[in-house]
């Protein structure tokens, strides 16, 4: 995208360290950051937090795979 983390941070009014931590996977995209990114990149308001939710769900699914496999789906059959 030809934009540095520094320029992005300055453009959306957040610390450069926050951008760096997000890029390094050490920090999540919060609602505040997501709204700022959405405005800057002209995306929907939920785009960035939606990506974060998808990532969090995938990571959690991998972490608890064995436990999920043991859960029997609910059946309302009488």
C-alpha positions as CSV (number, residue, x, y, z in Angstrom):
1,X,0.0,0.0,0.0
2,X,3.1,2.2,0.0
3,X,2.4,3.7,3.5
4,X,4.7,3.4,6.5
5,X,3.4,2.6,10.0
6,X,4.6,6.0,11.0
7,X,2.6,7.8,8.3
8,X,-0.5,5.7,9.1
9,X,-0.2,6.4,12.8
10,X,0.1,10.1,12.3
11,X,-2.7,10.2,9.7
12,X,-5.2,8.5,12.0
13,X,-4.0,10.1,15.3
14,X,-2.6,7.1,17.2
15,X,0.8,6.2,18.5
16,X,3.2,4.6,16.1
17,X,3.8,1.8,18.7
18,X,0.1,0.8,18.4
19,X,0.4,0.3,14.7
20,X,3.6,-1.6,15.1
21,X,2.1,-3.9,17.8
22,X,-1.0,-4.6,15.6
23,X,1.3,-5.4,12.7
24,X,3.4,-7.7,14.9
25,X,0.3,-9.5,16.2
26,X,0.9,-8.3,19.8
27,X,-2.2,-6.1,19.9
28,X,-5.8,-6.4,18.7
29,X,-7.7,-3.9,16.6
30,X,-10.0,-2.1,19.0
31,X,-13.2,-0.3,18.1
32,X,-11.3,3.0,18.3
33,X,-8.5,1.9,16.0
34,X,-11.0,0.1,13.7
35,X,-13.1,3.3,13.2
36,X,-10.0,5.3,12.5
37,X,-8.7,2.8,10.0
38,X,-12.1,2.6,8.4
39,X,-12.3,6.4,7.9
40,X,-8.7,6.6,6.5
41,X,-9.1,3.7,4.1
42,X,-12.8,4.4,3.2
43,X,-14.0,1.0,4.4
44,X,-17.1,0.1,6.4
45,X,-17.1,0.9,10.1
46,X,-17.1,-2.8,11.0
47,X,-14.4,-4.0,8.5
48,X,-11.3,-3.9,10.7
49,X,-13.0,-5.1,13.9
50,X,-14.7,-7.8,11.8
51,X,-11.3,-9.0,10.6
52,X,-10.1,-9.0,14.2
53,X,-13.1,-11.1,15.2
54,X,-12.4,-13.5,12.4
55,X,-8.8,-13.8,13.5
56,X,-9.6,-14.2,17.2
57,X,-12.2,-16.9,16.4
58,X,-9.8,-18.8,14.2
59,X,-7.0,-18.7,16.8
60,X,-9.4,-19.8,19.6
61,X,-10.8,-22.6,17.4
62,X,-7.3,-23.9,16.9
63,X,-6.6,-23.7,20.6
64,X,-9.7,-25.5,21.8
65,X,-10.1,-27.9,18.8
66,X,-9.9,-31.1,21.0
67,X,-12.5,-29.8,23.5
68,X,-14.9,-28.7,20.7
69,X,-14.6,-32.1,19.1
70,X,-16.0,-33.7,22.3
71,X,-19.2,-31.5,22.4
72,X,-22.3,-33.2,21.0
73,X,-24.6,-30.9,19.2
74,X,-28.0,-30.3,20.9
75,X,-30.9,-32.3,19.5
76,X,-34.4,-31.3,20.4
77,X,-35.7,-34.8,19.3
78,X,-38.1,-36.1,22.0
